[in-house]
Amino acid sequence: DEALLEEVAAMVEWPVAVTGRFEERFLQVPQEALISTMKANQKYFHVVDGEGRLLPRFITIANIESRDPDVVREGNERVIRPRLADAEFFWNQDRKQPLDAHVERLATILFQQKLGTLHDKAARVEHLATWIAARIGGDETWARRAAWLAKCDLMTEMVYEFPELQGIMGRYYAAADGEPEEVSRAMEEQYLPRFAGDRLPGTRTGQALAVADKLDTVCGLFAIGQPPTGSKDPFALRRNALGALRILIEGGLDIDLESLLEEARQALGERVETDDLTGQVFDFMMERLRAWYHDQGVAPDSFEAVLARRPTRPLDFHHRLLAVSHFRSLPEAEALAAANKRIANILRQAREKGIDFPERVETARLESEPERDLAEAVERLEQEVGPLAEAGEYEPALGRLASLREVVDRFFDQVMVMVDDPPLRGNRLALLARLQALFLRVADISRLQA
């Protein structure tokens, strides 16, 4: 424990390690509770075996080298005993009633003045967690059960004494009550990830519960007009938003975020005071996603290229971004990005001038060999790239499109698009629009910088 080590190091000038023991009966208490009381109250270091299981030993750091270390050891053993006895008492007392006995008491604890009690939040989370579980191959019954039990350990004496054990103790109490293992694990997993780089929920029920709980909090605060501002983020909305995104992406959960946020909005009912809540929260989460990818070294313009298409499924967004990042490494990438910029400008200017052009390219109006070659290549690649994009195979799709470089370069070298002949001009604009649409199946690569 680096934090404890730094704290203790700052407390002593002449550190001397002293080992002590405590009764093995205390090991019947969840080890996290024993470790918490040793750390918080006595600044003791706990000792574990090779498999990470707590041993009935501890290490304390004295500030002097005693002539009689046994006296120091016995004194510390005497001091820790009542602390461990308290943890044992809380553990035994809390188990005298099942975890679900606390459900109704959640109605006495305010979550947020405008968003109601923890009981109100549990009802919303139940709706969301069940909706998510149905779409990720989870058990809806377990998700529903986990949502109602999720905050019940906050009512226990152990968590009241050691707030940092919320979720952890919920897991132990649920297991002691005979709840399904996945429901028990979800009690702890709902809080994951707790910090950047932390592990993620490992069960479908835990994933559903964690995402539901986080997004209910984010949508709820946005709904009442309290988004994070500057350094103020008392409900950790930024961390919750990114945590939900990481679970969806790294957990391989292909869920439509807009649909999920809309479910959260509906669950809030009349508590919503903000217009376009779904859009606001979606944009906020995309900004968190931008920061996350930036920290991972992803080029900002690669992110912009994908964001321009506004994919609403985070996992799909991730696959598109990986494909764009790979595409950039290809020798054809820079020229095709420049060509797409040129195409975007030509089409934009045509629309601004009110120049209409058809959706289909008329083969009979293809006058020169370069435009016929481009039309043939586009038609062929539409048949190849379409199925790949539909299947989410974005990297091979862009790989196929890279083959267009030479034919596109030749087209722009030898063909004038904005000619005076309206039918011919329209046909060439239609060809460019079809070419642009091919790339837009993955991303707007005109956003890529040289």
N, C-alpha and C positions, 0 to 999 in steps of 0.2 A: 504494500500500500504506500505509494509514493507520497501522497498527501500527508498521511500520518507520520511517515519518516521525516519529512521536512518539518512538520510541527514539533515533533519530539526533539529533533536536532537543534531547533531554535530555543528549546527549553533548558538544555543542559550544557554545561561547560566541560565536564569530565565524564563522558558517557561510559557507563559500565552495564553490560547486559546481565540480567538476572532471570533465570528460568523458574517457573512455578507450575503447580498442578492444581486441578480442581476435580471434584468428584465426578466419576463417569456417569452418574445418573442424570447429570445435566445435559448429556449428549442426546437425551430423548427429545429435547427442545430443538426446533429447527436451528441449524447452525448459523444461519444468517442473523437470527435474533441474538445468539450468544456473542457472535463477532461484533455486532452493533454495540452491545452494552460494554464489551471490553474496550472497544475503540473510543466510543463517545464519552464514557464515564471515567475510564482509568488510563486511557492512552496506552493500552497494552497491545502487543502484536500477537495475533493468534498463530497457531501451528497446525499444519495439515499434513496428511500422509501423501504418498506418491499419487494417489487417486483423487486428491483434493478434499478428502474427508477430514473434518475437524478432529483434532486429538485433544485429550483433556490436559492440555499444557498451554502456557502462555509465556511471553517474554516481556519483561518490563525494563526500562532503562533508568538506572540510578544515576545520581549526579555526583557520586563519590564512590571510591573503592573502599567498601566497608571491611573492617577487620573481622567481622562476623557475618558473612553473607547469608548464613542460614536464618538469622533474625530478620534480615531484609526480606528474604523469600517468604518466611512464615507470615510476616506482616502483610505482604501483598496478597497472599493466599487468603488471609482472613478478611481483607477488604473486598476482594472480588466475590466472595461467597454470597453475601446478601444481594449483590447485583444480579448474579445468575439466578438466585432464588426468586427474585422479582420476575425475571423473564419466564421462569418455569411456572410461576403463579399465573401470569397473564395467559400463557399457552393453555394451561389447564382450565382456567375460567372461561376463556373464549370458546372452548370446545364443548361447553355444557349446553350450548344451543347451536343449531345448524346455521350455516352462513345465510341461508335464505330467510331466516327469522328477522334479519335486519332490513329486508326490502322495504317494508312500510315506513321504517324510521328514516329512510332516505328523504321522505317528504318533509322532514324537519330541518334539513340542511340546505341552505341556499347556495346554488351554484353561481348565479348572477341575477341581480334584481329583476331585469327585464326578461331573462331567459328561464326563470323559475328555479325549482329545487333540483337536487340530484335525482329525485324520483322522476321529474319531468324529463331530465336529460336521459335517464335510463330508457324511458319509453321511446324517445327519438332514436337513440342508439340501437334499440331492439329493431326498429323498422329498417334502419340503414344496414345493420349487420346481417339481417335476414336477406335483404335485397342483394347484398354483396355475395353472401354465401351461395345463393342460388345460381350465381353467375361464375363462380370460380370452382365449382365442384365440391363445395363444402356441405356440411349438414345443417340445414336450416333450423332444426330443433335445437341442436347444440348452440348455434349462434344466438338464438333467442334466449336460451337459458343463460349463456355466458353474459349477455348484455344486462340481464337483471341482477346477476350476482357480482358484476364487475366492480362496483363501488361499495359493496357491502362490508369489505374488510376495513373501510374507513371508520366503521362503527365499533370496531373491536378495541379492547384495551391495549393490545400489543401495538397496533398501528398508531393509537393515540399517543403512546409513549415513544414509539420509534417511527415517525412519519415516513422515513426513507424506506421502510419495509412494505409500503403499500404495493399491492399486486403480488409481492413475494409471499406474504402471509395469506393473501387470498388463495393462492395456489395450494398452500398447505391445508388450509381449512376446507377448501372444496374437496381435496383428495380425501381428507379425514371423513367427510360427509358421504363419500362414495360416489361423487360426481364422476362422469366419464373423464378419462385422462385428458382428452383434448380440451374439455371445458376447464378443467383445473389448470392446465398449462396456459390457457388463454387469459386467466386472471393476471398473470405476470406479463404475458406477451402484449397485452393491450397498451402498455407504456413504452414499448420498443418502437423505434430506437430512441433511447434517452438522450443521446448526444451524437455529434458528428462521428461517423465511423462505427457506431455501435451496431451490435448484431440486430437482426430483424426477426419477427415472429416466424416460427418454424411450422406452425399448424395452420390449416385452412380456417379454423374457428378463430385462432389468434389473429390471423391476417384480417379477417372480416371485422372483428371487434376493434382492432387497433385503427384501421382506416376509418371505420364508422365513428369512433370516439373522437378522433382528431378532426375529421371534417365537420362533425356536428359543432365542435368548438369554433372552428374557423368560420363556418357559415353563420353561426349564431352571433358572433361578435360583429361580423360585417352586417348582418341583418339589422342590428340596432345602431348602426353607424359608429362602431368603435373599432375600425381597423388599426393596425399598428402604425405609429407615427414616429419617425426618427428613431431614437433609441428606446422609446416607450413601447413595450410589448408585454404587458403584465400576464397575458394568457398564453404567451409563447406561440403566437399564431404562425410565425415564420418557421419555427422548429416543427410545429405540428403539420404544416403544409408540406414541408420537405420530407418529413417522416412518412406521410401518406404516399407521396410520389415515389419514394425509394421502395416502399413495400410493393407498390404496383409494378414498378419497373424491374427491380432486382428479384422480386418474387415471381415474375413472369405472369402477372395477372392482367389479362387483356380486357380491361373494363373501360367503357366510355366515361371519361371524367365529367363531361357536361351532363350526361344523364344522371350520374351519381350526385352531382351538385344540385341538380333539379330535384332529386328525391329528398335531399337534405333540406332544400328550401320548402318543399311541401310539408315535410315533417314539422317545420317550425310554425307553420300555420299563420295565425294572426299576429304572431310576434314579429313578423318581418316588417320593417319600416323603410327599407331601402329599395329603390327601383333597380331593376336588372341585377339582382343579387347574384344569380348564377354567372353572368358575364363578368362581374367585378371580381368574384372569387377565382374564376378561371384565369383571368389575366394576372391576378396576384400570384397564383400558383405557377404560372409560366415564368414569372420573374424570379421566383425561388428556384425553378428548374434551370433558368439561365445562369444564376450564380453557382449552382451545384456543378453544372458542366464546365463553367469557367475554372472552378477550383480543380477540376480534373484535367485541365489543359486543353479542352476543346476550343477550337477557334471560334470567336464570337460570330463571324460571318457565316460559319457553317450552321450555327444555331439559328441565325436569322433566316437562312435559306429554307430551313425546315419550318420554322415558326410562320413564315409567310404563307404556307399551305394550311396552317392552323389545324393540325391533326388533333383530334379530341381524345384519343386513346394514348396515354403516356407510354405504354409499351411500344406502340406503333411509332410514336415520335422517336423513341430511342433507336429503333431499328432503322428509321430513315436517317437519323443523324450518323449512325455508324456507317451507313452506305455513302453518305456525302463525304464523310471524313476519308473513306477509302478512295472515293472517286477523285479527291484532290491529289492523291498520290500518282494518278495516271498522267502520262505525258500529254494526253489530249485535253486534260481538264481546263487549263488556262485558256486555250483558244475557244473551247466550247462555252465557257463562262462568258467570255467577251462577246461571242456571237449571240448568246442569249440576252445579254444586255442590249445589243443592237436591235435584236428582234423586239424586245420589250419596248424600246423607245419608238421604233417604227409603228408598231401597233397602237401604242398610246397616242402618238401624234395623229394617226389616222382617225382614231375615235374622237379625239378632241376637235378635229376638223369636220366631223360629221360624215366621214367617208365610210360608206357601207361596203361590206364584202361578204360573200357567201360562206356557209359553213363547209361546203364540199368543194374540192378542187376539180375543175373541169379538165380532164386529160387533153381534150382537143385544143385547149388554149395554152398548152405548154409549148412555147415556141422554140426554146433553145435546149441544147443537150444538158447543160448544168441544171436547169430547173426540172427537166424530165428525170434526170438521175436522182435529184433530191426527192422528187415526188415518189419515185419508186422505192427509195430507201425508207422514206417515212411510212409508206403503206406497208412495207415488209416488217418494219420494226413495230408498228402498231400491233401486228399479229403476235409478235414475240414478247414485247414489253408489257402489253396489257395483262396477260395472265400472270406474269411475274409480279407486277405491282399489286394485282388483286390478291395474290397469295402472300404479300408482304416480303417478297424476295427482292428487296430494293437494291442490294449490292450487285447481283447479276443483271438487274434491269439497267442500272447506270453503266455497267460494263458493256452491255449491248449498245447503248446510246453513244458510247465513246467512239464507236466505229463511224459515226457521222462526221467526224472532224473534216476529213478531206473533201467530202461532197458539199459540206456547208461552206467551207472556205472557197471552194470553186464557184459556188453559187454567188456569194457576195463579191467575188472578184470579177465576175462576168455578167451578172444580171442586175439591171436597174429595177427596183421594186416600184417606186412612186413615179411611174410613167404617166403620160397624159391620156392614154387610152384607158377609160374607166373599167371596161370588162377585163382587160389584161392586168391592170393594177389590182383589181379586186381578186382575181384568181391567184396572183402572187401573194397578196396579203393573206388569203385563205390558206395557202401552203405554209406560210410562216406561222400562222396561228396553230395549225396542226402540229408543226414541229415543236412549237413552244409547249403545247399540251402534252406532248410525249414526256418532256422533262418534268413538267409540273405534276405528273403522276407520282413523283418522288419528292421533289423539292424545287424551289425557285433558285436555280444555280446562277441566275443573273446577279444574285446578291453576293456571290463569292468575289473576294478581292484578289488581285494578282499576287 
